[in-house]
Amino acid sequence: MEVSIIKIGNSKGFRLSKTLLEKYNIKDKVELILEKGRIIIKPVGTPRQGWENAFKEMHENGDDKLLFDDVFEDENLEEWN
């Protein structure tokens, strides 16, 4: 896809169509990756988005139990002192 470079204030930039923004879930920020003569535009995701609600739902369903003990029977805690 070819786009034109336009003047934006004292800088220059280019516009992305609404279709591209929606298709690639681009909101307010992108990450620019400079790689071997190329510029890659990558949407910035929100890490751990929705985790709080998922954890709350897990707790309500009783699914937030440990799968194994956090201290093993054969673990020597003395060596950490």
Steps between C-alpha positions, in 0.01 A plus 500: 500500500636840409418807710602864468711683754318812622600803704376495859607818677880512491516125437392260230293185521246287324139405555364152555150426382224419746484152348867431581466643850204274574643191329827514696342634822712817500385743769712787633854361474709283271848355535747579221752225435799597285630190326739467205378797298137450603268668744247265656194651664366280778191569712574549868289258697403531861675219686286315751186678383197331652702301754337673798152393391622150413657459846184627665292250303743219586468587870121507482504156332752358748756450222779700669651212699871415488575204277800404716643615831718809492759322721613150416553242773862440400585869465786614725409849619805514731730576205319829442594641842 
